[in-house]
Amino acid sequence: MSDVEVKQRKEHLIKGLKRLGIYHTSDGRKIEDCSLYTLEWTNISVRYGLANESY
């Protein structure tokens, strides 16, 4: 991924997480300060948690 693509993906993930009310990672870091890897992991974890709440 190019730097531009990484930046765009991070912005997309941050926007989506904020829409869900997530502003910090599970270890307390602001999502704006995280790497793409951490944002992807946080996004997966949050969505997995939401999916399991409905059962």
Secondary structure as a PSIPRED ss2 file (coil, helix, strand):
# PSIPRED VFORMAT (PSIPRED V4.0)

   1 M C   1.000  0.000  0.000
   2 S C   1.000  0.000  0.000
   3 D H   0.000  1.000  0.000
   4 V H   0.000  1.000  0.000
   5 E H   0.000  1.000  0.000
   6 V H   0.000  1.000  0.000
   7 K H   0.000  1.000  0.000
   8 Q H   0.000  1.000  0.000
   9 R H   0.000  1.000  0.000
  10 K H   0.000  1.000  0.000
  11 E H   0.000  1.000  0.000
  12 H H   0.000  1.000  0.000
  13 L H   0.000  1.000  0.000
  14 I H   0.000  1.000  0.000
  15 K H   0.000  1.000  0.000
  16 G H   0.000  1.000  0.000
  17 L H   0.000  1.000  0.000
  18 K H   0.000  1.000  0.000
  19 R H   0.000  1.000  0.000
  20 L C   1.000  0.000  0.000
  21 G C   1.000  0.000  0.000
  22 I C   1.000  0.000  0.000
  23 Y C   1.000  0.000  0.000
  24 H E   0.000  0.000  1.000
  25 T C   1.000  0.000  0.000
  26 S C   1.000  0.000  0.000
  27 D C   1.000  0.000  0.000
  28 G C   1.000  0.000  0.000
  29 R C   1.000  0.000  0.000
  30 K E   0.000  0.000  1.000
  31 I H   0.000  1.000  0.000
  32 E H   0.000  1.000  0.000
  33 D H   0.000  1.000  0.000
  34 C C   1.000  0.000  0.000
  35 S C   1.000  0.000  0.000
  36 L H   0.000  1.000  0.000
  37 Y H   0.000  1.000  0.000
  38 T H   0.000  1.000  0.000
  39 L H   0.000  1.000  0.000
  40 E H   0.000  1.000  0.000
  41 W H   0.000  1.000  0.000
  42 T H   0.000  1.000  0.000
  43 N H   0.000  1.000  0.000
  44 I H   0.000  1.000  0.000
  45 S H   0.000  1.000  0.000
  46 V H   0.000  1.000  0.000
  47 R H   0.000  1.000  0.000
  48 Y H   0.000  1.000  0.000
  49 G H   0.000  1.000  0.000
  50 L H   0.000  1.000  0.000
  51 A H   0.000  1.000  0.000
  52 N H   0.000  1.000  0.000
  53 E H   0.000  1.000  0.000
  54 S C   1.000  0.000  0.000
  55 Y C   1.000  0.000  0.000
